[in-house]
Amino acid sequence: PQYDFGIMGLGTMGRALLLNMADHGNAVCGWNRDPSKAQAVQEETGGKVGGFSDLGLFVAAIRKPRAIMILVPAGGPTDGVLQGLHPYLDPGDFVIDGGNAHFKDTERRITEMGEFGFGFMGMGVSGGEKGARYGPSMMPGGTPEQYERIRPILESVAAKYDGEPCVALMGARSGGHYVKMVHNGIEYAVMQLIAETYDILHRAQGRGNDDLAQMFGRWNQGELQSFLVEITSIVLAEKDGDKSLVDLISDKAKSKGTGKWTSQDAMDLGMPVPSIDAAVNAREVSGYKGDREAAEKLYGTPLLGNVSDIAEGDLEKALLASMILCYAQGLAQIRAASDEYKYGTDLPTVAKVWRAGCIIRSRELAHIQAAYANRTDLPNLLLDQDYSRRLHDLIPALRKVVVSATAAGIPIPAYAASLNYFDSYRTGRLPANLIQAQRDLFGAHTYERLDKEGSFHTQWE
Ligand code: NDP
């Protein structure tokens, strides 16, 4: 055997990560069911990277105990590849699933593979094709011993932030895939917030795409500096002939489910992530284009007023405030999941790994890391002293955007959800007392009182 590491699935991500590993002096090989992709990586690297479509030859070419990463679509294809691989593995070998698997599938696969003496790790990879090629952020889950085996190769290819590699153990078992799932949930929410910002400025205020491309470019020089703001500038500047390409793209958003999984599990944990829920719902509403067009005919022009009172600076602050609120929700969810599923996840480490290479990388994450490092038991970013000062300054702009856009009939589900999350979280007394009373009236569910201990039930008149 001549290779130290193998990757199965040479699609967008697998090919890019394999070439990245080879660039950093690692002896690696790849397998793809379609031989043309396997041949292509071998040829383009002048034979440095081995390319196989025969599974037996691929496995035999890797040194024991073997480490093999799978990068194929989540679900059935991942199980199919694992089944095919099974007969060729020896006890002590281990497999890393780098796809976007559901964390519950990862739990199952750890058990199934463990029964045969094979190790199995779930790892989230973020950064898209370019990230995988030149420096992704990676979120592995597993034991420290497992991680130690693949740490050198992962650190060699990972994105670097101040020289520190953006990869670390995110927790036990499926903890890596869990953190990656929530990363994607936050990604959905921030993308939706940026889309709402664009809608206010473009559709309602009539600002052109070139102008907005420059504005997002400027924002990316300031506190909003982030990959998603940066690519928005690139997207808005793109032309197709003499038209803006973005104007020609259908307004039906697709998804692969990771945002929905984040919301679903947040609900199972009883952790509110309303900005993520809103973003998932917004993509779903966008899919009903025919209905939306019919409803527009029925209800008349969508725009009910102007939003000229919203200044560019208001949106810059509103977006920053909402972004912070999205990170706050996602990290609180990871904390709850870590408690419930016994991952042992360290939140400063999560923020650290997200600072570069991944889709939700932003300047803000360095502050977030500092806040959690300062107080490791911080239940929510909103309870951090520095964040409370900053949000005091930013929230009035968010409130103005929500009020004005709502009055003008512009849908801003993620902005509104973020503000409502903040307003609910900072309200010491919510109207849930009334809900408790109603529950007791119709279902004898009992209630607790503020003035005495115990559980109470009333014969309501
Ligand atoms: P691609 O569609 O580009 O590539 C998929 C690869 O999987 C191909 O090599 C394909 O082989 C192979 N494959 C598909 N089905 C099977 C099967 N049943 N048996 C064997 N091989 C199969 O996907 P990506 O590279 O984009 O994604 C791979 C994984 O990485 C996914 O889980 C994805 O969610 C995740 N991911 C993707 C990111 C992205 O930005 N694209 C970012 C982060 C994670 P063939 O060529 O023969 O069809």
Boltz pocket constraint, residues with backbone or C-beta under 6 A from the ligand:
constraints:
  - pocket:
      binder: B
      contacts: [[A, 9], [A, 10], [A, 11], [A, 12], [A, 13], [A, 14], [A, 32], [A, 33], [A, 34], [A, 37], [A, 71], [A, 72], [A, 73], [A, 74], [A, 76], [A, 77], [A, 78], [A, 80], [A, 81], [A, 98], [A, 99], [A, 100], [A, 101], [A, 125], [A, 126], [A, 127], [A, 128], [A, 129]]
      max_distance: 6.0
